[in-house]
Amino acid sequence: MQRVPGFLPIYIPPLRGSSIDIHPNAQWQQNGLTVAGGNGRGNGINQLSNPWGLYVDDDQTLYVADRSNHRIVEWKSGATSGQVVAGGNGQGSGAHQLSNPYDVIVDKERDSLIISDCSNKRVARWPRRNGTSGETIISNIDCMALTMDENGSLYVADVGKADVGIRVFQSEYLFECAKKVAFLLLKTLLLQILPA
């Protein structure tokens, strides 16, 4: 919970992670249930080819970075096939294409997907609904994995430079929100100080 003096608390949920505490002695089933793919390697809507990163939404919708098919596939809970929601237009560097996506997360604030488009050396944002193309939000980066914290900072695993490491990027959206909050605080303060 984030608090700004004089305003109601703001809750921004984490975009990846779990609020469920798993007991340290938890036992895991040894035979899992297939919830996406499972129909052999391929490029059909019920198939995957080298699935890499995945993200599970609050409603149990699964987003899969289908790396060798150069697409992100959405699988609704209980579905027998998925729906391509990003890429899927052949391997390439166009705004409507992906090239070996390794990871995907959901940006709930903007209702979009954030994708590590590794071979294109970019992090891309695609609309989550009815998107036909994406936009590059970070370029010249060998992104293998990504996540976002509750403040909207994006963490990216960059493996392409000599100083392989995790880089953090601040959202311009957060700066805009901070400016608006600062303006409201200043306005409130001035109204209290200045005579009517």
C-alpha positions as CSV (number, residue, x, y, z in Angstrom):
1,M,0.0,0.0,0.0
2,Q,1.5,3.4,-1.0
3,R,0.4,6.4,0.9
4,V,0.5,10.1,-0.1
5,P,-0.2,12.5,2.8
6,G,-3.7,13.9,2.5
7,F,-4.8,11.3,0.0
8,L,-6.3,7.8,0.1
9,P,-3.8,5.0,0.0
10,I,-3.1,3.6,-3.4
11,Y,-2.7,-0.1,-4.0
12,I,-0.7,-1.2,-7.1
13,P,-0.5,-5.0,-7.3
14,P,2.7,-6.7,-8.4
15,L,2.7,-7.7,-12.1
16,R,4.5,-10.9,-11.5
17,G,4.8,-12.9,-8.3
18,S,2.5,-14.5,-5.9
19,S,0.9,-13.3,-2.7
20,I,0.5,-16.9,-1.7
21,D,2.8,-18.1,1.0
22,I,4.0,-21.7,0.2
23,H,4.8,-23.7,3.2
24,P,8.5,-24.7,3.4
25,N,7.5,-28.4,3.7
26,A,5.0,-28.3,0.8
27,Q,5.0,-31.5,-1.3
28,W,4.5,-31.2,-5.1
29,Q,2.7,-33.7,-7.3
30,Q,5.1,-35.6,-9.5
31,N,2.8,-35.8,-12.5
32,G,1.6,-32.4,-13.7
33,L,-1.4,-31.5,-15.8
34,T,-0.8,-30.1,-19.3
35,V,-2.6,-26.8,-19.5
36,A,-1.2,-25.5,-22.9
37,G,0.1,-27.3,-25.9
38,G,0.5,-31.0,-25.5
39,N,-0.2,-31.8,-29.1
40,G,3.4,-32.3,-30.3
41,R,5.8,-29.6,-31.4
42,G,4.4,-27.4,-34.2
43,N,2.8,-24.0,-35.1
44,G,-0.9,-25.0,-34.9
45,I,-3.1,-23.0,-32.5
46,N,-3.1,-26.1,-30.2
47,Q,0.7,-26.5,-30.4
48,L,3.8,-24.8,-29.1
49,S,7.5,-24.9,-30.2
50,N,10.1,-24.2,-27.6
51,P,7.8,-22.5,-25.1
52,W,10.0,-20.4,-22.8
53,G,8.6,-17.7,-20.5
54,L,5.1,-17.7,-19.2
55,Y,2.8,-15.5,-17.1
56,V,-0.4,-16.6,-15.3
57,D,-3.0,-13.8,-14.9
58,D,-5.5,-13.4,-12.0
59,D,-8.2,-15.3,-13.9
60,Q,-5.8,-18.2,-14.6
61,T,-5.2,-17.1,-18.2
62,L,-1.8,-18.3,-19.3
63,Y,0.5,-16.2,-21.6
64,V,3.3,-18.3,-23.3
65,A,6.3,-17.0,-25.1
66,D,6.3,-19.5,-27.9
67,R,9.9,-18.8,-28.9
68,S,10.4,-20.8,-32.1
69,N,7.0,-19.8,-33.5
70,H,7.9,-16.1,-32.8
71,R,4.6,-15.4,-31.0
72,I,2.9,-14.9,-27.7
73,V,-0.1,-17.3,-27.2
74,E,-2.9,-16.7,-24.7
75,W,-4.5,-19.9,-23.2
76,K,-7.7,-19.4,-21.2
77,S,-8.2,-21.8,-18.3
78,G,-9.5,-25.1,-19.5
79,A,-9.1,-24.2,-23.2
80,T,-7.9,-26.9,-25.7
81,S,-6.3,-24.3,-28.0
82,G,-4.7,-20.9,-27.6
83,Q,-5.0,-17.5,-29.3
84,V,-2.1,-15.6,-30.8
85,V,-2.0,-12.2,-29.1
86,A,1.4,-10.9,-30.3
87,G,3.6,-11.8,-33.2
88,G,2.7,-14.9,-35.2
89,N,3.5,-13.1,-38.5
90,G,6.7,-15.0,-39.2
91,Q,10.1,-14.2,-37.7
92,G,11.1,-10.6,-38.3
93,S,11.8,-7.2,-36.9
94,G,8.7,-5.3,-38.0
95,A,6.3,-3.8,-35.5
96,H,3.9,-6.7,-36.2
97,Q,6.6,-9.4,-35.7
98,L,8.7,-11.0,-33.0
99,S,11.9,-12.9,-33.2
100,N,12.6,-15.5,-30.5
101,P,10.6,-14.0,-27.7
102,Y,11.9,-15.4,-24.4
103,D,9.5,-13.9,-21.8
104,V,6.2,-12.1,-21.4
105,I,4.5,-10.3,-18.5
106,V,1.2,-8.4,-18.3
107,D,1.1,-4.7,-17.5
108,K,-2.3,-4.5,-15.9
109,E,-2.1,-0.7,-15.6
110,R,-1.9,-0.3,-19.4
111,D,-3.7,-3.5,-20.3
112,S,-0.7,-4.6,-22.4
113,L,1.9,-7.3,-22.7
114,I,5.5,-6.6,-22.2
115,I,7.7,-9.0,-24.2
116,S,11.4,-9.7,-24.3
117,D,12.0,-9.9,-28.0
118,C,15.5,-11.3,-27.8
119,S,16.7,-11.6,-31.4
120,N,15.4,-8.2,-32.2
121,K,17.3,-6.8,-29.1
122,R,14.3,-5.0,-27.8
123,V,11.6,-5.1,-25.2
124,A,8.2,-4.5,-26.8
125,R,4.8,-3.5,-25.6
126,W,1.7,-5.0,-27.3
127,P,-2.0,-4.2,-26.6
128,R,-3.4,-7.1,-24.7
129,R,-6.7,-7.0,-26.6
130,N,-6.9,-6.9,-30.4
131,G,-3.3,-5.9,-30.9
132,T,-1.9,-6.1,-34.4
133,S,1.5,-4.6,-33.7
134,G,3.7,-3.5,-30.8
135,E,6.0,-0.7,-29.9
136,T,9.6,-0.9,-28.8
137,I,10.0,0.5,-25.3
138,I,13.6,-0.5,-24.8
139,S,16.1,-1.1,-27.6
140,N,19.6,-2.4,-28.0
141,I,19.2,-5.0,-25.2
142,D,19.7,-8.7,-25.2
143,C,16.7,-9.4,-23.0
144,M,16.2,-13.0,-21.8
145,A,13.8,-12.4,-18.9
146,L,11.8,-9.6,-17.3
147,T,9.6,-8.8,-14.4
148,M,8.0,-5.7,-12.9
149,D,7.7,-4.6,-9.3
150,E,4.7,-3.1,-7.5
151,N,6.0,0.4,-8.3
152,G,6.0,-0.2,-12.1
153,S,9.8,-0.5,-12.4
154,L,10.8,-3.0,-15.1
155,Y,13.7,-5.4,-14.4
156,V,15.4,-6.9,-17.4
157,A,18.0,-9.7,-17.6
158,D,20.5,-8.3,-20.2
159,V,23.0,-11.0,-21.3
160,G,24.6,-9.2,-24.3
161,K,27.1,-6.9,-22.7
162,A,30.3,-7.7,-21.0
163,D,28.7,-6.7,-17.6
164,V,25.9,-9.2,-17.9
165,G,23.3,-8.2,-15.3
166,I,19.9,-7.1,-14.3
167,R,18.9,-3.6,-15.4
168,V,16.0,-1.6,-14.0
169,F,14.0,0.9,-16.0
170,Q,11.6,3.4,-14.5
171,S,8.3,3.9,-16.2
172,E,7.5,7.4,-17.6
173,Y,3.9,6.7,-16.5
174,L,5.1,6.7,-12.9
175,F,6.9,10.1,-13.4
176,E,3.7,11.6,-14.9
177,C,1.7,10.3,-11.9
178,A,4.3,11.7,-9.5
179,K,4.1,15.1,-11.2
180,K,0.3,15.1,-10.9
181,V,0.5,14.1,-7.2
182,A,3.1,16.8,-6.6
183,F,1.0,19.4,-8.3
184,L,-2.1,18.5,-6.2
185,L,0.0,18.6,-3.0
186,L,1.4,22.0,-3.9
187,K,-2.1,23.3,-4.8
188,T,-3.5,22.0,-1.5
189,L,-0.6,23.6,0.4
190,L,-1.0,26.9,-1.4
191,L,-4.8,27.0,-0.7
192,Q,-4.0,26.5,3.0
193,I,-1.3,29.2,3.1
194,L,-2.8,31.9,0.9
195,P,-5.7,34.0,2.2
196,A,-9.0,33.6,0.5
